[in-house]
Amino acid sequence: MKQLTLSNLIALLLLVVIGLGGRIRRVLGVHASAPAFVFFSILFVWCVYVLVIRKAAVSHVMDVVFNGEVAILIIGLCSILKSDPGLEMYGSSEDRCIEDSTSGVNSQNQELELSDSFLGKRVRHCRSCKAYIRGLDHHCPAFGNCIGQKNYILFVILLVGFIITEGSYVACSTQFASKFGIFNGTMSETSLFANLAVSTTTFSILQLVWQVPFLTWHAYCICFNIRTDEWINWKKYPEFQFVDQSQPGQSCREVRFTNPYDRGILQNVKEFLALTG
């Protein structure tokens, strides 16, 4: 009966998310499906924790901490979905409508022309959003929003929150697996409980496998004052190009990468912490 009840609850949660997915996206103001999947993943893991993992004699303190982490994670996710990454407007509304209706070739030409007016302001064009973003790092499909100057700090905090929450869940589920003998084959619980614990733990570990290196990369970007878009597309931005003049008798010139915004790690971190607008 307990196994049947848990199965019904999980199936009901899945049906609710699928059935209300479109309405949830409209309420959140996003059009992509990825943010809805992120929400579902958080809620699913949290439900498995409440209905299954807490049976492993998780301490009261750990229980409060984990539930608090999940609540903060959901609040942060809602915040970044609606956040302004640093949108830069240009021209009149009529000009912007004309740009939206142009062909791909004309849009690329306009992008090159407008980038000259934003030179030195670190304003980059996001093709996913079809907008110009100050301090653009990347477009995040999982959050359905660009990551730029105004929400970069929130993005990093949220990434750290995901890592801490998933790490906490792995610790709790490992305690559950050890108590009920999932690892040594002496399991005393139903196979459904074991499958839920193992699958959600595996999912959390796989998330950590890419999120930790991803956070490490952003720590590097912060320390050296570089954005992901700038690192990948530095040949598009003149301020990152250092022209090595050819030696006498040579006709070619070598273009090397240089970072004009790098002012030392300490100053770069201070500039990151001061990002507000």
C-alpha positions as a Markdown table, in Angstrom:
| # | Residue | x | y | z |
|---|---|---|---|---|
| 1 | Met | 0.0 | 0.0 | 0.0 |
| 2 | Lys | 2.8 | 2.4 | 0.8 |
| 3 | Gln | 4.6 | 1.6 | -2.5 |
| 4 | Leu | 1.3 | 2.2 | -4.4 |
| 5 | Thr | 0.7 | 5.5 | -2.6 |
| 6 | Leu | 4.2 | 6.7 | -3.4 |
| 7 | Ser | 3.8 | 5.7 | -7.1 |
| 8 | Asn | 0.5 | 7.5 | -7.3 |
| 9 | Leu | 2.0 | 10.7 | -5.8 |
| 10 | Ile | 4.9 | 10.7 | -8.2 |
| 11 | Ala | 2.7 | 9.9 | -11.2 |
| 12 | Leu | 0.4 | 12.7 | -10.2 |
| 13 | Leu | 3.3 | 15.2 | -9.9 |
| 14 | Leu | 4.5 | 14.2 | -13.4 |
| 15 | Leu | 1.0 | 14.6 | -14.9 |
| 16 | Val | 0.6 | 18.0 | -13.2 |
| 17 | Val | 3.9 | 19.3 | -14.6 |
| 18 | Ile | 3.2 | 18.0 | -18.1 |
| 19 | Gly | -0.4 | 19.3 | -18.1 |
| 20 | Leu | 0.3 | 22.7 | -16.7 |
| 21 | Gly | 3.7 | 23.1 | -18.4 |
| 22 | Gly | 2.5 | 25.6 | -20.9 |
| 23 | Arg | 0.5 | 27.6 | -18.3 |
| 24 | Ile | 3.5 | 27.6 | -15.9 |
| 25 | Arg | 5.7 | 29.0 | -18.7 |
| 26 | Arg | 3.2 | 31.8 | -19.4 |
| 27 | Val | 3.0 | 32.7 | -15.7 |
| 28 | Leu | 6.8 | 32.8 | -15.4 |
| 29 | Gly | 7.0 | 34.8 | -18.6 |
| 30 | Val | 9.3 | 32.4 | -20.5 |
| 31 | His | 8.8 | 30.6 | -23.8 |
| 32 | Ala | 11.4 | 27.8 | -23.6 |
| 33 | Ser | 10.7 | 24.4 | -22.1 |
| 34 | Ala | 14.1 | 24.0 | -20.4 |
| 35 | Pro | 13.2 | 26.2 | -17.4 |
| 36 | Ala | 10.1 | 24.1 | -16.8 |
| 37 | Phe | 12.2 | 21.0 | -16.9 |
| 38 | Val | 14.6 | 22.5 | -14.3 |
| 39 | Phe | 11.6 | 23.3 | -12.0 |
| 40 | Phe | 10.3 | 19.8 | -12.4 |
| 41 | Ser | 13.7 | 18.3 | -11.6 |
| 42 | Ile | 14.0 | 20.3 | -8.4 |
| 43 | Leu | 10.4 | 19.4 | -7.3 |
| 44 | Phe | 10.9 | 15.7 | -8.2 |
| 45 | Val | 14.1 | 15.4 | -6.3 |
| 46 | Trp | 12.6 | 17.2 | -3.3 |
| 47 | Cys | 9.5 | 15.0 | -3.3 |
| 48 | Val | 11.7 | 11.9 | -3.3 |
| 49 | Tyr | 13.6 | 13.3 | -0.4 |
| 50 | Val | 10.5 | 14.1 | 1.6 |
| 51 | Leu | 8.7 | 10.7 | 0.8 |
| 52 | Val | 11.7 | 8.4 | 0.8 |
| 53 | Ile | 15.2 | 9.7 | 1.8 |
| 54 | Arg | 14.1 | 11.3 | 5.2 |
| 55 | Lys | 13.4 | 7.7 | 6.4 |
| 56 | Ala | 17.2 | 7.3 | 6.7 |
| 57 | Ala | 17.2 | 9.0 | 10.1 |
| 58 | Val | 18.4 | 12.3 | 8.6 |
| 59 | Ser | 19.1 | 14.7 | 11.4 |
| 60 | His | 16.6 | 17.5 | 12.1 |
| 61 | Val | 19.3 | 20.1 | 11.4 |
| 62 | Met | 20.1 | 18.5 | 8.0 |
| 63 | Asp | 16.5 | 18.3 | 7.2 |
| 64 | Val | 15.9 | 22.0 | 7.9 |
| 65 | Val | 19.1 | 22.9 | 5.9 |
| 66 | Phe | 18.1 | 20.8 | 2.9 |
| 67 | Asn | 14.6 | 22.1 | 2.7 |
| 68 | Gly | 15.9 | 25.6 | 3.1 |
| 69 | Glu | 18.3 | 25.1 | 0.2 |
| 70 | Val | 15.5 | 23.9 | -2.0 |
| 71 | Ala | 13.3 | 26.9 | -1.1 |
| 72 | Ile | 16.1 | 29.4 | -1.8 |
| 73 | Leu | 16.9 | 27.6 | -5.1 |
| 74 | Ile | 13.4 | 28.0 | -6.3 |
| 75 | Ile | 13.3 | 31.6 | -5.3 |
| 76 | Gly | 16.6 | 32.3 | -7.1 |
| 77 | Leu | 15.4 | 30.5 | -10.2 |
| 78 | Cys | 12.2 | 32.6 | -10.3 |
| 79 | Ser | 14.3 | 35.7 | -9.9 |
| 80 | Ile | 16.8 | 35.0 | -12.7 |
| 81 | Leu | 14.0 | 34.0 | -15.1 |
| 82 | Lys | 12.6 | 37.5 | -14.7 |
| 83 | Ser | 15.8 | 39.4 | -14.3 |
| 84 | Asp | 17.2 | 42.0 | -16.6 |
| 85 | Pro | 20.6 | 40.9 | -17.9 |
| 86 | Gly | 21.6 | 44.4 | -19.0 |
| 87 | Leu | 19.5 | 45.1 | -22.0 |
| 88 | Glu | 20.7 | 48.0 | -24.1 |
| 89 | Met | 18.3 | 49.8 | -26.4 |
| 90 | Tyr | 19.3 | 51.6 | -29.5 |
| 91 | Gly | 17.5 | 53.8 | -32.1 |
| 92 | Ser | 13.8 | 54.3 | -32.2 |
| 93 | Ser | 11.1 | 51.6 | -31.8 |
| 94 | Glu | 10.5 | 51.8 | -35.5 |
| 95 | Asp | 14.2 | 51.0 | -36.2 |
| 96 | Arg | 14.0 | 48.0 | -33.9 |
| 97 | Cys | 10.9 | 46.7 | -35.7 |
| 98 | Ile | 12.7 | 47.1 | -39.0 |
| 99 | Glu | 15.7 | 45.1 | -37.7 |
| 100 | Asp | 13.4 | 42.3 | -36.5 |
| 101 | Ser | 11.9 | 41.9 | -39.9 |
| 102 | Thr | 15.1 | 41.9 | -41.9 |
| 103 | Ser | 16.8 | 38.9 | -43.4 |
| 104 | Gly | 19.6 | 37.0 | -41.8 |
| 105 | Val | 22.3 | 38.7 | -44.0 |
| 106 | Asn | 20.9 | 42.2 | -43.3 |
| 107 | Ser | 20.7 | 41.4 | -39.5 |
| 108 | Gln | 24.4 | 40.4 | -39.5 |
| 109 | Asn | 25.3 | 43.6 | -41.3 |
| 110 | Gln | 23.3 | 45.6 | -38.8 |
| 111 | Glu | 25.0 | 43.7 | -36.0 |
| 112 | Leu | 28.4 | 44.7 | -37.2 |
| 113 | Glu | 27.4 | 48.3 | -37.7 |
| 114 | Leu | 25.8 | 48.6 | -34.2 |
| 115 | Ser | 28.7 | 46.9 | -32.5 |
| 116 | Asp | 30.9 | 49.9 | -33.5 |
| 117 | Ser | 28.6 | 52.2 | -31.5 |
| 118 | Phe | 28.9 | 50.0 | -28.5 |
| 119 | Leu | 32.7 | 49.6 | -28.8 |
| 120 | Gly | 34.4 | 49.8 | -25.3 |
| 121 | Lys | 31.1 | 49.3 | -23.5 |
| 122 | Arg | 31.2 | 45.5 | -23.6 |
| 123 | Val | 27.8 | 45.4 | -25.2 |
| 124 | Arg | 27.4 | 42.2 | -27.2 |
| 125 | His | 24.6 | 40.8 | -29.4 |
| 126 | Cys | 22.6 | 37.7 | -28.3 |
| 127 | Arg | 21.2 | 35.9 | -31.3 |
| 128 | Ser | 18.9 | 33.8 | -29.1 |
| 129 | Cys | 17.2 | 36.9 | -27.6 |
| 130 | Lys | 17.9 | 39.1 | -30.6 |
| 131 | Ala | 19.0 | 41.8 | -28.2 |
| 132 | Tyr | 22.1 | 43.7 | -27.2 |
| 133 | Ile | 23.3 | 42.9 | -23.6 |
| 134 | Arg | 25.8 | 44.8 | -21.6 |
| 135 | Gly | 28.5 | 42.4 | -20.2 |
| 136 | Leu | 27.0 | 39.4 | -22.0 |
| 137 | Asp | 28.5 | 36.1 | -20.8 |
| 138 | His | 26.2 | 33.7 | -22.5 |
| 139 | His | 22.6 | 32.8 | -23.2 |
| 140 | Cys | 21.5 | 30.2 | -20.7 |
| 141 | Pro | 18.9 | 27.8 | -22.1 |
| 142 | Ala | 18.2 | 26.3 | -18.7 |
| 143 | Phe | 17.1 | 29.7 | -17.3 |
| 144 | Gly | 15.6 | 30.9 | -20.6 |
| 145 | Asn | 17.5 | 34.2 | -20.2 |
| 146 | Cys | 20.8 | 35.9 | -21.1 |
| 147 | Ile | 23.5 | 36.2 | -18.4 |
| 148 | Gly | 24.9 | 39.7 | -18.5 |
| 149 | Gln | 26.2 | 42.5 | -16.3 |
| 150 | Lys | 23.0 | 42.9 | -14.2 |
| 151 | Asn | 22.4 | 39.3 | -13.4 |
| 152 | Tyr | 25.8 | 37.7 | -13.5 |
| 153 | Ile | 26.2 | 37.7 | -9.7 |
| 154 | Leu | 22.8 | 36.1 | -9.3 |
| 155 | Phe | 23.7 | 33.5 | -11.9 |
| 156 | Val | 26.9 | 32.5 | -10.0 |
| 157 | Ile | 25.1 | 32.4 | -6.7 |
| 158 | Leu | 22.4 | 30.2 | -8.2 |
| 159 | Leu | 25.1 | 27.9 | -9.7 |
| 160 | Val | 26.7 | 27.6 | -6.3 |
| 161 | Gly | 23.3 | 26.9 | -4.8 |
| 162 | Phe | 22.6 | 24.1 | -7.2 |
| 163 | Ile | 26.0 | 22.5 | -6.4 |
| 164 | Ile | 25.4 | 22.8 | -2.6 |
| 165 | Thr | 21.9 | 21.5 | -2.8 |
| 166 | Glu | 22.8 | 18.5 | -5.0 |
| 167 | Gly | 25.8 | 17.7 | -2.8 |
| 168 | Ser | 23.5 | 17.7 | 0.3 |
| 169 | Tyr | 21.0 | 15.4 | -1.5 |
| 170 | Val | 23.8 | 13.0 | -2.5 |
| 171 | Ala | 25.0 | 12.9 | 1.1 |
| 172 | Cys | 21.4 | 12.2 | 2.4 |
| 173 | Ser | 20.6 | 9.6 | -0.2 |
| 174 | Thr | 24.0 | 7.9 | 0.5 |
| 175 | Gln | 23.0 | 7.7 | 4.1 |
| 176 | Phe | 19.6 | 6.2 | 3.1 |
| 177 | Ala | 21.3 | 3.6 | 0.8 |
| 178 | Ser | 23.8 | 2.6 | 3.5 |
| 179 | Lys | 21.1 | 2.2 | 6.2 |
| 180 | Phe | 18.8 | 0.0 | 4.0 |
| 181 | Gly | 21.5 | -2.1 | 2.4 |
| 182 | Ile | 21.2 | -0.9 | -1.2 |
| 183 | Phe | 24.9 | -1.1 | -1.7 |
| 184 | Asn | 25.6 | -4.5 | -0.2 |
| 185 | Gly | 22.5 | -6.3 | -1.5 |
| 186 | Thr | 20.8 | -6.7 | 1.9 |
| 187 | Met | 18.1 | -4.1 | 1.2 |
| 188 | Ser | 15.1 | -4.2 | 3.4 |
| 189 | Glu | 13.0 | -1.6 | 1.5 |
| 190 | Thr | 10.9 | -2.0 | -1.6 |
| 191 | Ser | 12.5 | -1.9 | -5.0 |
| 192 | Leu | 10.6 | 1.2 | -5.9 |
| 193 | Phe | 12.3 | 3.1 | -3.0 |
| 194 | Ala | 15.7 | 1.8 | -4.1 |
| 195 | Asn | 15.1 | 2.8 | -7.7 |
| 196 | Leu | 14.0 | 6.3 | -6.8 |
| 197 | Ala | 17.0 | 6.8 | -4.4 |
| 198 | Val | 19.5 | 5.4 | -6.9 |
| 199 | Ser | 18.1 | 7.3 | -10.0 |
| 200 | Thr | 17.8 | 10.7 | -8.3 |
| 201 | Thr | 21.3 | 10.3 | -6.7 |
| 202 | Thr | 22.7 | 9.4 | -10.1 |
| 203 | Phe | 21.0 | 12.4 | -11.7 |
| 204 | Ser | 22.4 | 14.7 | -9.0 |
| 205 | Ile | 25.9 | 13.3 | -9.4 |
| 206 | Leu | 25.7 | 13.8 | -13.2 |
| 207 | Gln | 24.7 | 17.4 | -12.6 |
| 208 | Leu | 27.6 | 17.9 | -10.3 |
| 209 | Val | 30.0 | 16.4 | -12.9 |
| 210 | Trp | 29.4 | 19.4 | -15.3 |
| 211 | Gln | 28.4 | 22.1 | -12.8 |
| 212 | Val | 31.6 | 22.0 | -10.8 |
| 213 | Pro | 33.8 | 22.5 | -13.9 |
| 214 | Phe | 31.3 | 25.1 | -15.1 |
| 215 | Leu | 31.7 | 27.0 | -11.8 |
| 216 | Thr | 35.4 | 26.7 | -12.0 |
| 217 | Trp | 35.3 | 28.3 | -15.5 |
| 218 | His | 33.3 | 31.2 | -14.2 |
| 219 | Ala | 35.7 | 31.6 | -11.3 |
| 220 | Tyr | 38.5 | 31.9 | -13.9 |
| 221 | Cys | 36.4 | 34.5 | -15.9 |
| 222 | Ile | 35.8 | 36.5 | -12.8 |
| 223 | Cys | 39.5 | 36.5 | -11.7 |
| 224 | Phe | 40.6 | 37.6 | -15.2 |
| 225 | Asn | 37.7 | 39.8 | -16.1 |
| 226 | Ile | 36.6 | 38.0 | -19.2 |
| 227 | Arg | 33.2 | 36.8 | -20.4 |
| 228 | Thr | 32.5 | 33.5 | -22.1 |
| 229 | Asp | 31.3 | 35.2 | -25.2 |
| 230 | Glu | 34.4 | 37.3 | -25.4 |
| 231 | Trp | 36.7 | 34.3 | -24.9 |
| 232 | Ile | 35.0 | 32.3 | -27.7 |
| 233 | Asn | 34.5 | 35.2 | -30.1 |
| 234 | Trp | 37.5 | 37.4 | -29.3 |
| 235 | Lys | 38.3 | 37.7 | -33.0 |
| 236 | Lys | 35.0 | 39.6 | -33.5 |
| 237 | Tyr | 35.9 | 42.3 | -31.0 |
| 238 | Pro | 38.8 | 44.7 | -31.9 |
| 239 | Glu | 39.7 | 45.5 | -28.3 |
| 240 | Phe | 40.8 | 41.8 | -27.7 |
| 241 | Gln | 43.1 | 41.8 | -30.8 |
| 242 | Phe | 46.8 | 42.6 | -30.5 |
| 243 | Val | 48.4 | 43.0 | -33.9 |
| 244 | Asp | 52.0 | 41.8 | -33.9 |
| 245 | Gln | 53.7 | 43.9 | -36.5 |
| 246 | Ser | 55.5 | 41.8 | -39.1 |
| 247 | Gln | 59.3 | 41.8 | -39.2 |
| 248 | Pro | 61.1 | 43.6 | -42.0 |
| 249 | Gly | 60.9 | 41.5 | -45.1 |
| 250 | Gln | 57.7 | 39.7 | -44.0 |
| 251 | Ser | 54.3 | 40.5 | -45.4 |
| 252 | Cys | 52.0 | 38.9 | -42.9 |
| 253 | Arg | 50.9 | 40.1 | -39.5 |
| 254 | Glu | 50.0 | 37.9 | -36.5 |
| 255 | Val | 46.9 | 38.8 | -34.5 |
| 256 | Arg | 47.1 | 37.6 | -30.8 |
| 257 | Phe | 44.6 | 37.6 | -28.0 |
| 258 | Thr | 44.9 | 40.3 | -25.4 |
| 259 | Asn | 42.5 | 41.3 | -22.5 |
| 260 | Pro | 42.3 | 45.0 | -22.0 |
| 261 | Tyr | 39.9 | 44.6 | -19.1 |
| 262 | Asp | 42.3 | 42.5 | -16.9 |
| 263 | Arg | 43.4 | 44.7 | -14.0 |
| 264 | Gly | 44.7 | 42.0 | -11.7 |
| 265 | Ile | 42.8 | 39.4 | -9.8 |
| 266 | Leu | 41.9 | 41.5 | -6.8 |
| 267 | Gln | 40.7 | 44.4 | -8.8 |
| 268 | Asn | 38.8 | 42.1 | -11.1 |
| 269 | Val | 37.0 | 40.4 | -8.2 |
| 270 | Lys | 36.1 | 43.8 | -6.8 |
| 271 | Glu | 34.7 | 44.9 | -10.2 |
| 272 | Phe | 32.6 | 41.7 | -10.3 |
| 273 | Leu | 31.2 | 42.2 | -6.8 |
| 274 | Ala | 30.3 | 45.8 | -7.8 |
| 275 | Leu | 28.3 | 44.8 | -10.8 |
| 276 | Thr | 24.9 | 46.4 | -10.4 |
| 277 | Gly | 24.0 | 48.1 | -13.7 |
